[in-house]
Amino acid sequence: MKANDDVPAGYVLQVMEPSGGKILRPKEWFYNEGHRESVWMWTISKEDTEKGTKSYDTGVRIQAILGLEEKTGKTPQIYRGVC
């Protein structure tokens, strides 16, 4: 989705930094991001997590693990279908 695409009513286009990825988020929901050297994490939740210090019941968390192959010697393909 591009920034100039029509965003459905009731949603906002949330940019997920530092990746630059975009996702639709319900307007009334909360967004939080927390990153470490090799892990990027974004959370969209109905409940306010107070910048990630509290849990949530309704939402989604997206995590990216960077440099996994270099650190473990395992390729991303071996993780397909794990979930």
All heavy atoms as an XYZ file, in Angstrom:
663
protein
N       0.851     -1.175      0.000
C       0.000      0.000      0.000
C       0.889      1.227      0.000
O       1.839      1.325      0.759
C      -0.914     -0.036      1.214
C      -1.798      1.162      1.330
S      -3.081      0.987      2.576
C      -4.436      0.617      1.511
N       0.570      2.138     -0.854
C       1.320      3.381     -0.962
C       0.624      4.471     -0.159
O      -0.579      4.421      0.071
C       1.443      3.782     -2.421
C       2.215      2.779     -3.241
C       2.224      3.161     -4.688
C       2.898      2.055     -5.482
N       2.520      2.071     -6.870
N       1.393      5.449      0.250
C       0.854      6.532      1.083
C      -0.300      7.263      0.404
O      -1.185      7.784      1.068
C       1.957      7.508      1.445
N      -0.313      7.295     -0.923
C      -1.373      8.024     -1.604
C      -2.583      7.145     -1.943
O      -3.540      7.607     -2.533
C      -0.834      8.700     -2.874
C      -0.258      7.696     -3.858
O      -0.093      6.524     -3.551
N       0.073      8.181     -5.036
N      -2.545      5.856     -1.571
C      -3.702      4.979     -1.766
C      -4.820      5.379     -0.816
O      -4.579      5.950      0.250
C      -3.333      3.513     -1.511
C      -2.466      2.944     -2.618
O      -2.432      3.529     -3.720
O      -1.830      1.909     -2.384
N      -6.047      5.069     -1.201
C      -7.181      5.364     -0.334
C      -7.140      4.468      0.897
O      -7.014      3.250      0.799
C      -8.499      5.142     -1.081
C      -8.753      6.218     -2.130
O      -8.235      7.338     -1.962
O      -9.461      5.932     -3.103
N      -7.229      5.075      2.052
C      -7.267      4.341      3.319
C      -8.730      4.219      3.713
O      -9.446      5.216      3.754
C      -6.457      5.087      4.401
C      -6.606      4.419      5.743
C      -4.994      5.187      3.984
N      -9.193      3.006      4.014
C     -10.601      2.829      4.385
C     -10.984      3.688      5.596
O     -10.161      3.934      6.483
C     -10.702      1.341      4.732
C      -9.530      0.701      4.070
C      -8.454      1.741      4.042
N     -12.226      4.111      5.648
C     -12.728      4.884      6.787
C     -12.509      4.097      8.072
O     -12.708      2.879      8.114
C     -14.207      5.191      6.598
N     -12.077      4.784      9.102
C     -11.856      4.149     10.396
C     -10.448      3.606     10.578
O     -10.126      3.038     11.614
N      -9.586      3.773      9.566
C      -8.217      3.269      9.634
C      -7.222      4.380      9.348
O      -7.547      5.382      8.742
C      -8.001      2.148      8.609
C      -8.705      0.868      8.981
C     -10.035      0.669      8.630
C      -8.056     -0.131      9.671
C     -10.696     -0.493      8.970
C      -8.703     -1.300     10.013
C     -10.019     -1.480      9.661
O     -10.665     -2.632     10.006
N      -5.975      4.161      9.756
C      -4.863      5.030      9.396
C      -3.767      4.149      8.805
O      -3.674      2.964      9.120
C      -4.308      5.822     10.602
C      -5.334      6.792     11.136
C      -3.832      4.898     11.693
N      -2.957      4.732      7.958
C      -1.822      4.020      7.396
C      -0.646      4.177      8.357
O      -0.116      5.275      8.520
C      -1.475      4.575      6.016
C      -0.413      3.812      5.247
C      -0.873      2.375      4.972
C      -0.113      4.513      3.940
N      -0.280      3.101      9.033
C       0.788      3.134     10.030
C       2.101      2.728      9.371
O       2.204      1.659      8.791
C       0.458      2.166     11.179
C       1.497      2.129     12.265
C       1.542      3.437     13.031
O       0.558      3.857     13.614
N       2.697      4.070     13.040
N       3.110      3.586      9.469
C       4.445      3.262      8.963
C       5.213      2.578     10.079
O       5.245      3.050     11.215
C       5.185      4.535      8.492
C       6.589      4.196      8.018
C       4.392      5.225      7.391
N       5.822      1.462      9.759
C       6.577      0.678     10.736
C       8.067      0.927     10.513
O       8.681      0.331      9.631
C       6.233     -0.803     10.599
C       4.757     -1.051     10.798
S       4.177     -2.754     10.673
C       5.313     -3.587      9.667
N       8.611      1.845     11.300
C      10.041      2.175     11.194
C      10.848      1.181     12.022
O      10.335      0.626     12.987
C      10.286      3.600     11.673
C       9.603      4.659     10.838
C      10.074      4.729      9.384
O      11.051      4.034      9.016
O       9.468      5.467      8.618
N      12.061      0.887     11.714
C      12.866      1.475     10.659
C      12.738      0.771      9.303
O      13.424      1.138      8.362
C      14.292      1.329     11.190
C      14.252      0.078     11.991
C      12.863      0.043     12.594
N      11.849     -0.193      9.175
C      11.735     -0.936      7.918
C      11.040     -0.136      6.821
O      11.251     -0.382      5.649
C      10.963     -2.244      8.130
O       9.586     -1.983      8.317
N      10.175      0.802      7.220
C       9.408      1.557      6.241
C       8.167      0.822      5.767
O       7.439      1.309      4.920
N       7.916     -0.348      6.334
C       6.712     -1.099      5.987
C       5.467     -0.341      6.414
O       5.524      0.532      7.285
N       4.354     -0.667      5.791
C       3.095      0.021      6.107
C       2.012     -1.011      6.379
O       1.974     -2.054      5.748
C       2.690      0.925      4.946
C       3.689      2.022      4.658
C       3.322      2.784      3.409
C       4.356      3.826      3.074
N       5.560      3.260      2.492
N       1.121     -0.672      7.299
C       0.020     -1.550      7.661
C      -1.172     -0.670      8.047
O      -0.992      0.426      8.579
C       0.431     -2.500      8.816
C      -0.595     -3.590      9.040
C       0.736     -1.710     10.080
C      -0.129     -4.692      9.974
N      -2.369     -1.160      7.774
C      -3.565     -0.427      8.195
C      -3.825     -0.703      9.668
O      -3.775     -1.850     10.109
C      -4.772     -0.849      7.358
C      -4.743     -0.411      5.904
C      -5.927     -1.009      5.148
C      -4.745      1.100      5.787
N      -4.079      0.355     10.416
C      -4.365      0.242     11.850
C      -5.689      0.928     12.130
O      -5.931      2.044     11.676
C      -3.243      0.933     12.646
C      -3.522      1.031     14.140
C      -2.390      1.693     14.892
N      -2.065      3.045     14.465
C      -2.701      4.150     14.867
N      -3.717      4.071     15.687
N      -2.305      5.339     14.429
N      -6.580      0.269     12.899
C      -7.815      0.956     13.293
C      -7.470      2.260     14.020
O      -6.576      2.295     14.870
C      -8.499     -0.046     14.231
C      -7.966     -1.383     13.811
C      -6.546     -1.115     13.410
N      -8.166      3.346     13.685
C      -7.857      4.676     14.232
C      -7.790      4.713     15.751
O      -6.958      5.405     16.323
C      -8.888      5.699     13.757
C      -8.613      6.260     12.411
C      -9.596      7.369     12.064
C      -9.302      7.910     10.680
N     -10.235      8.954     10.288
N      -8.671      4.010     16.400
C      -8.747      4.078     17.860
C      -7.758      3.150     18.558
O      -7.676      3.135     19.783
C     -10.169      3.756     18.327
C     -11.233      4.669     17.718
C     -11.009      6.143     18.029
O     -10.620      6.454     19.173
O     -11.208      6.971     17.121
N      -7.014      2.354     17.801
C      -6.076      1.403     18.389
C      -4.716      2.057     18.610
O      -4.446      3.150     18.147
C      -5.943      0.171     17.508
C      -7.143     -0.739     17.570
C      -8.438     -0.368     17.774
C      -7.156     -2.146     17.416
N      -9.255     -1.462     17.748
C      -8.491     -2.579     17.527
C      -6.171     -3.093     17.178
C      -8.861     -3.908     17.427
C      -6.541     -4.418     17.072
C      -7.868     -4.815     17.202
N      -3.855      1.354     19.336
C      -2.557      1.878     19.733
C      -1.438      1.214     18.935
O      -1.551      0.071     18.508
C      -2.335      1.645     21.233
C      -3.331      2.367     22.084
C      -4.545      1.780     22.416
C      -3.063      3.642     22.541
C      -5.473      2.444     23.187
C      -3.988      4.327     23.322
C      -5.197      3.719     23.643
N      -0.363      1.950     18.775
C       0.812      1.470     18.055
C       2.020      1.626     18.955
O       2.189      2.640     19.632
C       1.013      2.289     16.781
C       2.311      2.009     16.069
C       2.464      0.870     15.306
C       3.386      2.891     16.174
C       3.657      0.615     14.641
C       4.574      2.642     15.517
C       4.705      1.505     14.756
O       5.889      1.252     14.112
N       2.856      0.606     18.984
C       4.086      0.667     19.751
C       5.169     -0.062     18.974
O       4.902     -1.050     18.295
C       3.898      0.011     21.130
C       5.155      0.106     21.959
O       5.663      1.189     22.217
N       5.669     -1.029     22.362
N       6.375      0.441     19.060
C       7.494     -0.266     18.454
C       8.622     -0.338     19.461
O       8.781      0.542     20.311
C       7.951      0.401     17.159
C       8.395      1.836     17.302
C       8.776      2.450     15.971
O       7.927      2.484     15.062
O       9.928      2.890     15.848
N       9.364     -1.418     19.383
C      10.507     -1.606     20.262
C      11.557     -2.399     19.510
O      11.269     -3.461     18.975
N      12.748     -1.862     19.429
C      13.792     -2.498     18.640
C      15.060     -2.666     19.465
O      15.370     -1.840     20.323
C      14.102     -1.659     17.399
C      12.878     -1.223     16.657
N      11.974     -2.107     16.121
C      12.396      0.007     16.377
C      10.997     -1.440     15.526
N      11.229     -0.154     15.681
N      15.729     -3.765     19.178
C      17.068     -3.999     19.717
C      17.992     -4.204     18.525
O      17.553     -4.135     17.376
C      17.058     -5.221     20.639
C      16.185     -5.019     21.882
C      16.362     -6.148     22.882
N      16.066     -7.454     22.338
C      14.904     -8.087     22.426
N      13.901     -7.508     23.036
N      14.745     -9.288     21.909
N      19.229     -4.484     18.787
C      20.209     -4.604     17.714
C      19.766     -5.568     16.613
O      19.850     -5.249     15.437
C      21.548     -5.066     18.286
C      22.636     -5.190     17.246
C      23.955     -5.626     17.855
O      24.188     -5.376     19.044
O      24.737     -6.226     17.121
N      19.270     -6.730     16.971
C      18.937     -7.728     15.948
C      17.459     -8.113     15.913
O      17.082     -9.056     15.220
C      19.781     -8.982     16.159
O      19.508     -9.550     17.422
N      16.623     -7.405     16.655
C      15.183     -7.703     16.653
C      14.399     -6.406     16.522
O      14.624     -5.455     17.272
C      14.754     -8.427     17.955
C      13.257     -8.666     17.964
C      15.506     -9.738     18.129
N      13.506     -6.391     15.542
C      12.580     -5.269     15.382
C      11.203     -5.775     15.748
O      10.811     -6.880     15.358
C      12.570     -4.764     13.950
C      13.855     -4.150     13.482
C      14.934     -3.805     14.245
C      14.197     -3.821     12.141
N      15.912     -3.265     13.462
C      15.487     -3.265     12.155
C      13.528     -3.927     10.927
C      16.121     -2.830     11.006
C      14.166     -3.498      9.778
C      15.444     -2.942      9.824
N      10.432     -4.996     16.505
C       9.126     -5.444     16.968
C       8.118     -4.295     16.916
O       8.405     -3.193     17.369
C       9.240     -5.959     18.408
C       7.979     -6.527     18.961
S       8.224     -7.270     20.576
C       8.700     -5.845     21.535
N       6.955     -4.604     16.326
C       5.870     -3.637     16.223
C       4.607     -4.270     16.807
O       4.317     -5.437     16.553
C       5.595     -3.271     14.762
C       6.804     -2.778     14.027
C       7.240     -1.485     13.943
C       7.725     -3.546     13.258
N       8.368     -1.408     13.164
C       8.693     -2.668     12.730
C       7.844     -4.909     12.960
C       9.742     -3.092     11.926
C       8.896     -5.334     12.160
C       9.818     -4.419     11.650
N       3.845     -3.499     17.579
C       2.608     -3.989     18.167
C       1.476     -3.015     17.855
O       1.623     -1.806     18.041
C       2.738     -4.135     19.695
O       3.864     -4.973     19.987
C       1.485     -4.734     20.302
N       0.368     -3.563     17.385
C      -0.868     -2.807     17.194
C      -1.888     -3.474     18.095
O      -2.121     -4.678     17.992
C      -1.324     -2.835     15.727
C      -0.285     -2.101     14.863
C      -2.701     -2.218     15.577
C      -0.555     -2.181     13.390
N      -2.464     -2.700     19.015
C      -3.368     -3.302     19.995
C      -4.554     -2.396     20.293
O      -4.469     -1.177     20.175
C      -2.616     -3.612     21.293
O      -2.083     -2.437     21.848
N      -5.630     -3.046     20.702
C      -6.826     -2.308     21.103
C      -6.609     -1.627     22.450
O      -7.125     -0.547     22.701
C      -8.015     -3.272     21.173
C      -9.337     -2.596     21.342
C     -10.463     -3.604     21.243
C     -11.815     -2.935     21.343
N     -12.902     -3.906     21.223
N      -5.826     -2.271     23.307
C      -5.548     -1.736     24.640
C      -4.241     -0.925     24.616
O      -3.309     -1.257     23.890
C      -5.400     -2.870     25.663
C      -6.631     -3.732     25.802
C      -6.718     -4.833     24.746
O      -5.712     -5.172     24.102
O      -7.821     -5.364     24.567
N      -4.171      0.105     25.434
C      -2.961      0.908     25.560
C      -1.931      0.118     26.358
O      -2.148     -0.207     27.527
C      -3.280      2.228     26.265
C      -2.104      3.173     26.315
O      -1.002      2.817     25.833
O      -2.289      4.278     26.840
N      -0.806     -0.196     25.741
C       0.251     -0.941     26.434
C       1.227     -0.021     27.151
O       2.228     -0.477     27.688
C       1.040     -1.826     25.442
O       1.705     -0.977     24.502
C       0.142     -2.812     24.730
N       0.913      1.263     27.136
C       1.764      2.271     27.778
C       3.217      2.099     27.347
O       4.098      1.840     28.148
C       1.594      2.245     29.287
C       0.183      2.635     29.698
C      -0.010      2.746     31.202
O       0.994      2.824     31.934
O      -1.174      2.766     31.619
N       3.415      2.219     26.028
C       4.736      2.118     25.395
C       5.381      0.755     25.615
O       6.596      0.648     25.790
C       5.638      3.250     25.854
C       5.075      4.609     25.480
C       6.027      5.719     25.782
C       5.372      7.028     25.372
N       6.213      8.159     25.504
N       4.566     -0.281     25.621
C       5.086     -1.640     25.708
C       5.320     -2.163     27.101
O       5.837     -3.265     27.278
N       4.928     -1.411     28.119
C       5.162     -1.863     29.496
C       4.012     -2.695     30.042
O       4.154     -3.309     31.094
C       5.406     -0.669     30.436
O       4.235      0.156     30.442
C       6.610      0.140     29.994
N       2.867     -2.716     29.335
C       1.710     -3.496     29.774
C       1.293     -4.456     28.664
O       1.569     -4.232     27.489
C       0.546     -2.585     30.132
C       0.790     -1.758     31.371
C      -0.464     -1.054     31.800
C      -0.223     -0.359     33.134
N      -1.434      0.257     33.632
N       0.596     -5.503     29.038
C       0.160     -6.504     28.071
C      -1.126     -6.052     27.376
O      -1.747     -5.066     27.765
C      -0.066     -7.842     28.763
O      -1.101     -7.726     29.709
N      -1.504     -6.794     26.347
C      -2.735     -6.506     25.619
C      -3.467     -7.815     25.366
O      -2.861     -8.891     25.372
C      -2.447     -5.776     24.302
C      -1.610     -6.572     23.323
C      -2.211     -7.349     22.347
C      -0.225     -6.554     23.380
C      -1.466     -8.087     21.455
C       0.530     -7.279     22.492
C      -0.086     -8.047     21.524
O       0.668     -8.779     20.647
N      -4.780     -7.728     25.174
C      -5.594     -8.907     24.884
C      -5.944     -9.013     23.409
O      -6.087    -10.108     22.878
C      -6.893     -8.878     25.706
C      -6.631     -9.052     27.190
O      -5.786     -9.885     27.555
O      -7.275     -8.348     27.981
N      -6.121     -7.881     22.747
C      -6.553     -7.872     21.355
C      -5.550     -7.093     20.528
O      -5.318     -5.914     20.785
C      -7.941     -7.215     21.228
O      -8.843     -7.865     22.124
C      -8.468     -7.313     19.814
N      -4.941     -7.746     19.556
C      -3.980     -7.052     18.715
C      -3.078     -8.021     17.990
O      -3.336     -9.215     17.919
N      -2.016     -7.471     17.472
C      -1.031     -8.271     16.732
C       0.354     -7.714     17.004
O       0.540     -6.512     17.169
C      -1.336     -8.262     15.210
C      -1.223     -6.873     14.626
C      -0.439     -9.229     14.466
N       1.329     -8.623     17.065
C       2.730     -8.231     17.208
C       3.486     -8.830     16.038
O       3.373    -10.015     15.748
C       3.328     -8.736     18.514
C       4.828     -8.407     18.615
C       5.383     -8.715     19.979
N       4.856     -7.709     20.893
C       4.729     -7.890     22.196
N       5.065     -9.043     22.737
N       4.256     -6.929     22.959
N       4.243     -7.991     15.375
C       5.074     -8.424     14.256
C       6.521     -8.305     14.699
O       6.932     -7.260     15.215
C       4.821     -7.545     13.017
C       3.349     -7.625     12.610
C       5.744     -7.955     11.871
C       2.937     -6.598     11.589
N       7.285     -9.394     14.506
C       8.685     -9.387     14.902
C       9.557     -9.760     13.712
O       9.209    -10.659     12.946
C       8.937    -10.379     16.031
C       8.241     -9.994     17.318
C       8.474    -11.015     18.408
O       8.073    -12.164     18.290
N       9.133    -10.586     19.460
N      10.668     -9.075     13.573
C      11.660     -9.395     12.555
C      12.976     -9.671     13.267
O      13.426     -8.870     14.085
C      11.819     -8.242     11.581
N      13.555    -10.831     12.977
C      14.846    -11.192     13.558
C      15.890    -10.992     12.465
O      15.835    -11.637     11.418
C      14.844    -12.642     14.070
C      13.725    -12.817     15.091
C      16.201    -12.993     14.664
C      13.469    -14.251     15.495
N      16.831    -10.116     12.713
C      17.833     -9.744     11.718
C      19.090    -10.584     11.870
O      19.500    -10.899     12.987
C      18.176     -8.265     11.862
C      16.990     -7.305     11.933
C      17.470     -5.899     12.211
C      16.187     -7.369     10.663
N      19.695    -10.945     10.752
C      20.970    -11.657     10.788
C      20.880    -13.075     11.297
O      21.871    -13.621     11.783
N      19.715    -13.689     11.201
C      19.523    -15.033     11.751
C      20.455    -16.056     11.102
O      21.077    -16.867     11.783
C      18.066    -15.461     11.579
C      17.646    -16.726     12.292
C      17.810    -16.566     13.794
C      16.215    -17.077     11.958
N      20.565    -16.011      9.784
C      21.406    -16.978      9.091
C      22.878    -16.817      9.488
O      23.575    -17.811      9.739
C      21.250    -16.820      7.581
C      21.969    -17.897      6.794
C      21.634    -17.863      5.318
O      20.753    -17.096      4.895
O      22.276    -18.621      4.574
N      23.331    -15.581      9.597
C      24.717    -15.339      9.969
C      25.018    -15.813     11.393
O      26.103    -16.295     11.682
C      25.055    -13.846      9.854
C      25.058    -13.312      8.443
C      23.652    -12.996      7.916
O      22.683    -12.979      8.709
O      23.525    -12.780      6.697
N      24.038    -15.687     12.274
C      24.254    -16.046     13.675
C      24.094    -17.535     13.950
O      24.734    -18.071     14.839
C      23.293    -15.252     14.568
C      23.617    -13.778     14.576
C      22.624    -12.999     15.383
C      22.975    -11.522     15.256
N      22.030    -10.663     15.881
N      23.197    -18.201     13.194
C      22.901    -19.609     13.483
C      23.393    -20.569     12.419
O      23.463    -21.770     12.661
C      21.386    -19.821     13.641
O      20.758    -19.593     12.374
C      20.802    -18.920     14.703
N      23.668    -20.050     11.214
C      24.043    -20.922     10.107
C      22.843    -21.601      9.471
O      22.978    -22.424      8.582
N      21.630    -21.258      9.920
C      20.407    -21.863      9.398
C      19.719    -20.870      8.459
O      19.616    -19.698      8.770
C      19.468    -22.238     10.531
C      20.066    -23.269     11.463
C      19.154    -23.560     12.619
C      19.815    -24.564     13.552
N      18.981    -24.851     14.717
N      19.247    -21.378      7.338
C      18.575    -20.515      6.370
C      17.117    -20.318      6.758
O      16.532    -21.161      7.452
C      18.637    -21.128      4.959
O      17.893    -22.344      4.953
C      20.073    -21.380      4.532
N      16.503    -19.233      6.302
C      15.089    -18.981      6.618
C      14.162    -20.095      6.139
O      13.120    -20.330      6.727
C      14.787    -17.669      5.896
C      16.102    -17.009      5.722
C      17.098    -18.120      5.567
N      14.548    -20.824      5.104
C      13.700    -21.867      4.553
C      13.362    -22.969      5.561
O      12.307    -23.567      5.499
C      14.340    -22.491      3.301
C      14.312    -21.578      2.093
C      15.341    -20.451      2.154
O      16.306    -20.502      2.922
N      15.143    -19.424      1.346
N      14.251    -23.241      6.503
C      13.973    -24.322      7.462
C      12.860    -23.961      8.425
O      12.284    -24.821      9.068
C      15.223    -24.763      8.252
C      15.669    -23.672      9.214
C      16.338    -25.171      7.332
C      16.647    -24.174     10.253
N      12.537    -22.659      8.528
C      11.490    -22.225      9.448
C      10.113    -22.174      8.794
O       9.114    -21.913      9.453
C      11.830    -20.851     10.037
C      13.073    -20.894     10.868
C      14.308    -20.458     10.361
C      13.054    -21.403     12.158
C      15.447    -20.521     11.126
C      14.208    -21.474     12.933
C      15.404    -21.024     12.396
O      16.529    -21.085     13.154
N      10.037    -22.405      7.494
C       8.742    -22.387      6.796
C       7.835    -23.458      7.365
O       8.236    -24.594      7.560
C       8.944    -22.651      5.304
C       8.842    -21.401      4.511
C       8.833    -21.711      3.072
N      10.201    -22.102      2.717
C      10.573    -22.526      1.535
N       9.717    -22.661      0.581
N      11.825    -22.829      1.307
N       6.598    -23.085      7.631
C       5.626    -24.053      8.101
C       5.761    -24.428      9.568
O       5.081    -25.314     10.045
N       6.623    -23.752     10.310
C       6.814    -24.059     11.732
C       5.603    -23.662     12.533
O       5.179    -24.355     13.456
C       8.086    -23.382     12.277
C       8.176    -23.523     13.786
C       9.316    -23.968     11.604
N       4.997    -22.540     12.194
C       3.856    -22.032     12.965
C       2.580    -22.750     12.607
O       2.311    -23.149     11.563
C       3.682    -20.532     12.728
S       5.106    -19.599     13.285
